[in-house]
Amino acid sequence: IAKTRQPQRAVLTRFLGVGLANTAFGYGVYALSVLAGLPAQGALVVQFVLGALWNYHLHARLVFDVEGWGRLPAYVAAYVLIYALNAAGLAMVMDLGVGPLLAQLMILPFAVMLSWRLVGRVMGPRGGVSA
């Protein structure tokens, strides 16, 4: 059991490290878009579109040791689901009167957990890791 848990922990550690870089990039794009005048949902679309290929590349190379672009379609599908749930959460939190920048920060932990589950399933060995 320890041998299977150790690689899983290493993958999780790399996932969280790459996630910090991806989150900083994504939130930076989102914040700049909001500050440039885009509505929150529009800024979220910009963030997810710009982040999808970058995040795939980092996850594939640095976390899951995947070469090529073969898993990109499944990754994009997972990414779209994460986006849809993030957008719904953002709308709900903003409906409570929270501003768009703080609202997205509040949602990030949930988006990260969902991302770990979905991206781990898509990018893990043979297209699925028990994340």
Buried (B, 14 or more C-beta within 10 A) or exposed (E): EEEEEEEBEEBBEBBEEBBEEBBEBBBEBBBEBBEEEBEBEEBBBBBBEBBBBBBBBBBBEEBBEBEEEEBBEBBBEBBEEBBEBBBEBBEEBBEEEBEBBEBBBBBBEEBBEBBBEBBBBBBBEEEEBEB
